[in-house]
Amino acid sequence: MAKTSPIEADLDIVELAPGGAGLGFLDQSGRRRAVFVPGTAPGDRVRARIQLSGAALRGQVLRVLQPGQARETPRCTIAERCGGCDWMHVTEAVRHQAYLAHVQAAMPPTLRSLSVSFVPSPESLAYRTRARLHVHATKRTTIVGYCQAHSHIVVEPTACLVLHPELERARTVLRDVLTGSCGDGEVLLGLGAPNLSSRKAVLSLRWSGDLAPRAFQALEQATAASGPLAGAALALDDAKQSLRFGDPTPWTLGADGRPLELAPSGFAQSSEANNTLLGRHVVHLAQQAMRTKKASVVELYSGAGNFSVALASMTDHVSAVEVDAAACEAAHRNLRARNLRAKIVCADVDAYAIPRGTDLVVLDPPRPGAIAVMRRLADARVRSVIYVSCNSSTLGRDLAALLAAGFQCRSLTAFEMFPQTSHVETVAWLEHTV
């Protein structure tokens, strides 16, 4: 089948679609078709190149003919190319409205009239205390940055405005460390222990390619007592174990507001400040759902114990389920540091049998959601569920399964966990009514 040649057309952008693109409409042979155009804002009139193949048409902005009131000039010089901050060109007020609209639209029909509360981020820049970046190095250049939208090309900002200052410093240090190397890598940036007077960044780098001999000495110097980094872990493709420089242990603030040790490459929310707000909300809901200190609680996808430490302070009957062994070990240490007890189960969540009659299940799954778990919650006659989601579409699908099983949604709250982007975090609280 011959590939349809793209056309150029003028489009009026009417709203922001889930996924971040602006939505316009193309009249084609009497047929009105939706066109998704990244980098646009409601009210814009743009000239776009549109590929006419596929069920959903996608466009590329050639030029903005008339900017709408929702558009503002991005403060980052590579915002239009970088795949990170896809809404930096959109005003804060419009971003907030879109978060709420997208959450409501993703819900099952019976929940779309339910009011969604909104918690904005206290900071819109320099908020990221956890970030994953990419590295591409040749003998001449080393780039530490983000993948360009819809590609594997790494682009580098002059200064990343959403990174915590210490993480931005670590990014530039790593670029110098890798000078003279050839290859590609993925780096996870975080912060070291919060109990230090001067907090430094830590990094975990997985490297594929030729590493310049000077890189090892440069990492030793960077992680020395007077260096800019608290620690670094280096994993080479042909090595069985990571090399450690200084103390590469990442830390954050847990849902209880106290220091929380993380697994070296484990999951954590992108912002300590926003995680604290999220944690307080989950704790508030858990207090309403548990009703008694003898309540039984199961936390799924529990990681290093972000919610576990708060839940364990409320009841002695907490089981936390996590598949990553390093995260489970960190969770044990976090509980011991607080003189708390919980049962840490290192297992695949999909294989875990939820005890019948559990009072509360708290879960924070990855983006694909947890549809298999939803089917088991009703079978186990779980009384309450607190579901933390980073993907509104899979949350809506999973909540539909719970509603069909006799649960009722008590509240929905959206959190601006990722300012400047189209991503939104949502917390749903449900109770079984049958």
Secondary structure, 3 states (H helix, E strand, C coil): CCCCCCEEEEEECCEECCCCCEEEEEEECCEEEEEEECCCCCCCEEEEEEECCCCCEEEEEEEEEECCCCECCCCCCCCCCECCCCCCCECHHHHHHHHHHHHHHHCCHHHCCCCEEEECCCCCCCCECCEEEEEEECCCCEEEEEEECCCCCEECCCCCCCECHHHHHHHHHHHHHCCCCEEEEEEEEEECCCCCCCCCEEEEEEEEEECCCHHHHHHHHHCCCCCCEEEEEEEECCCCCCEEEECCCCEEECCCCCEEECCCCCCCCCCHHHHHHHHHHHHHHHHHHHCCCCCCEEEECCCCCCCHHHHHCCCCCEEEEECCHHHHHHHHHHHHHCCCCCEEEECCHHHCCCCCCCCEEEECCCCCCCHHHHHHHHHCCCCEEEEEECCHHHHHHHHHHHHHCCEEEEEEEEECCCCCCCCCEEEEEEEECC
